[in-house]
Amino acid sequence: MTTAHNVTRSARNISLAVLGSRVLGLVREVVLAALFGAAREFDAFITAFRIPNLLRDLFAEGALSAAFVPTLSKKMEQQGDAAAWRLANIVLNALLVVLSVVTLLGVVAAPWIVRLLAPGFSDVEGKTELTVTMTRIMFPFLLLIAVAALAMGILNAKHRFGVPASASMLFNIGSIVSGVFFAWLLTPTFLSDPRHAAPLSVERAMIAFSIGTLIGGAAQLLIQVPSLWKVGFRYAPIFDWRDEGFRQVLKLLAPAVLGVAAVQINVFVDNWFASLPHMSEWSPLLAGAGVHPPPSEIQQQGNGAVTWLNCAFRMMQFPIGMFGVALGVATLPTVTKLIARGNTDEFRATVARSIRLAFFLCVPAAVGLAALAEPIVSVLYQHGRFDALATAQTAWCLRAFAVGLAGYAAIKVLAPTFYALGDSRTPMFVALASVAVNAALDYVFGIWLGMKAAGLALATSCVALTNFAVLFVLMRRKIQRFETGALAVSLAKIVAASSVMGATAFLTQHWLESNRYVELAASIGAASVVFAVSCKLLRIRELTELWDSFQRKL
């Protein structure tokens, strides 16, 4: 089987595992949205969780994987497993020491961190204090998930993708079950009638889910331990920080902190703007376009924007995680070994093919999310305390995020390949520029143009597309040629097929006069058939490749 088919097969397996994780993650968000709505407590929870979650992407899953997996894969290829396990233990012990200190400092400094990252919360009574409490509870999540990310890197280097990709399912299951249990323990009456619960009961229930999040992080780590044992890894308390491999990881890690986590940093900047009270108001720009909020809904001043952005971005995580992350994880060990063997032609073909697959999977997903944004949000989220106004606002954020979906996914494939080439500076500089541009566009779209929450999402999308375009041009210069013509032709065909699909979805949903579940199911079904037929007529080869891959699996 060729290298390209190996990547497709691995990406397929990861996608199936990630699908389960994303479904459970969405269930978790839907449960929280129904219980708490787009209100003060959910805004506070999202921000409190985002603080250790951002540090996880900076120091663990994103950056560490990009720096650690190529180095470990090369060590296995050139020196064998014994040397690789020694390096893994050195990195693990360094991680435990450093992140234990970071966690302790984070717990102590939580009040200052929250006020820095969500200054607008202080305008709503009790919002900052609740966020600080939950930040302190969830900060140790950083340490748990960082070790889990290292375990994932070890297994990926051994081409074991299924268990680490599905480990986050345990996080979601653990956090949901534990959260519900502790909510029942701390405030039994809340679960029976959350819409009419007293403010103190709502706060206690939200804190219960913070505890559940910590337990879920522990479950994500523990599920990978048996697989580590099977591939031959054994823990050893080694602290040789002068090791050549460890120094290489550090060399790649420092710039990778910004290079890989650019999207999350931009989301955090969005959160800063979204915390401002006036960002939760209905956008006058949308009102000028004839889009008005449901008249029966009254927005709580200063609450909601953080939740709308989070719920919209959660839906974006489906295609990004299933396709972009899956392709990136599957591609990285393969291209690293190709570079170690000096096979540049195969490296070039493998990366280009992965980008084409990312476009094929994510462009139609983006068009579908944009065309069906409101019915999708309504079906998934509009329950309990999550009302029609929250649905309308979240739908506009989702449409804006969808603009950059293909860029998000393609970055997940392209950025780590620079590390496989030993170049950690290029993604770092591109990321630094993108963060600055995102902050400027947040102000322009969100405040100056008056698009508010949806403007923040649109700014992040524009930055993702620009980030990918710059990385693509720089990679093309680095490896001389990059099958640009084939990529352009493939993208044009995919856009054409996706446009027909999007029109079908939109018209089907508006023609039907039924309940929201039937309308959404019929629209997705009709759009899927039209997209498949369009791909056949346009001879889009990625459809055949993926179909053949799934047939081999069956």
C-alpha positions, 0 to 999 in steps of 0.5 A: 500500500502506498504512503498516500493510501496509508495516510488516508487509511489512518485519517479515516480511522482517526476521523471515526474516533474523532466523530464519536468524541465530537458527538459526545462533546456536542452532547456535553455542550447541549446539556450545559446550554439547556441547563444554563442558557446563554447567561452569566453562569455559562459565560463564566464557565466557558471563560474559566475552562478556556484559560487552562484549555488555551495553555493546553494548546500552547504547551501540550496538545498543539505545540508539544505534539508538533515538536515531540512527534517528529523528534520521537519518530526520527529517533525511532527510525534512526536509533530504535525504540529504546532510545525513543522511550528514553527521550519520551521519559525525559520529556514526560518528567520535564513536563510534570515539573514545569506544568505543576509549577504553572498550575500552582501559579495559575490557581494563585493568580486566577483573580488577576488572570480573569480580570485581564482576559475578561475585563467586561465581566466586572460590569455584571454582578458576581460574574468575575468572582464565579469565573475565578472560582471555576478557574481555580477548580479547573486549572489542574486540567492543564497538567492532566491533559498535557500528560494525555497529549504526550501519551497521544504523541507516543502512540501516534509515533508508533502509528497507533491512532485509534485509542488516542483519538477516541480518548477524548470521548472518555473526557466528555463522558466523564465530565457529563456524568460527573457534572450531573452527579455533583450537581445533584449532590450540591443542589438537588432541586436544580436538575428537576427545574433549572428554568426556575432555579434560584441564582445560588443553585445555578452557581452551585450546579455550574461549579459541579460541572467544573469538578466534572471537567477535571474528572473527565481530564483524568479519564482521558489520560488513564484510558491511554495507559494500557496502549502505552504498555502494549507498544513497549513504553515503560516509565522511568524517572530520567532527568537528563535535560542535556539530552540531544533529543530533548534539546531538539524538542525544546528548540521546536517547542518554543516557537511552536507555542505560537505557531500551532496555537494561533487559532486558539489564541485568536479565539481567546482574543475574541473572548476578550472582546466578547466579554464587553457588555455591549457585545451581547446586544443585537447588531444594528448592522443585522437589523439594517439588513432586515434581520431582527431578534425574536420579539418575545426575548429579552437579552440580559445585559452583558451576558451571552456573547461568550456563549454564542461564540463558544456554541458556534465554534463547537459546531465548527469543531466537528469538521475541523476535528474529524477532517483537519486534525485527523489528516494532520495527525495522520500526515505528521509521522509519515512526512517526518519519516519521508524527510528522514529518508530524503524522499522529498518527492513523496513528501511533497505529494503526501502533503498536497494530497492531504490538503486536497482532502481537507478542502474536499471534506471542509468546503462542503461542510462550511457551505452546509453550515452556512446554509442551514445555520439556524435550523442546525443551532435550533435543533441542537441547542434551543432547549431549556434555558437556551432561547430563540434569541440565543439561537439567532445570535449563535447562527450568525456566529456560525455562518461567520466561522464557516467562512474560514473552516477550510482554512482552519482545517488546512492549517492543521495539515500544513503548519506541522509539516514545517516542523517535520522539515526542522523549520519552527520559525516560519509558523511562529512568525506567521502566527504572531502576525495573525494574532495582531491582525485578528485583534485589529479585525475584531475591533473593525468588524465587531465594534467599528462596523457594529457586527458585534459577536458575529463580527468577532467570528468573521475576523477569526475566519479571515485570519485563518484563511490568510494564515493558510495562504501565507503558509502555503506560499512559504512552503511552496518556496521551501520545497520548490513546487507544490502541485499548485495547479492540481490543487487549484483545479481540485478546489474549483471543482469542490467549490462548484459542487458545494455551491450546488449542494448549499443551494439545494439545502437552503431551498429544501429547508425553506420549501418544507413546512414541517417541524424543525427536525424533519426540515433539517434531516430532509435538507441534509439528505437532499444536499448530500445526494446532490453533492455526491452526484456533482462530484461524479459529474465533475470527476472529483477524484477525492470522492473515489479515493475516500469511498475506496478507502472505506470499502477496504475497511468494510 
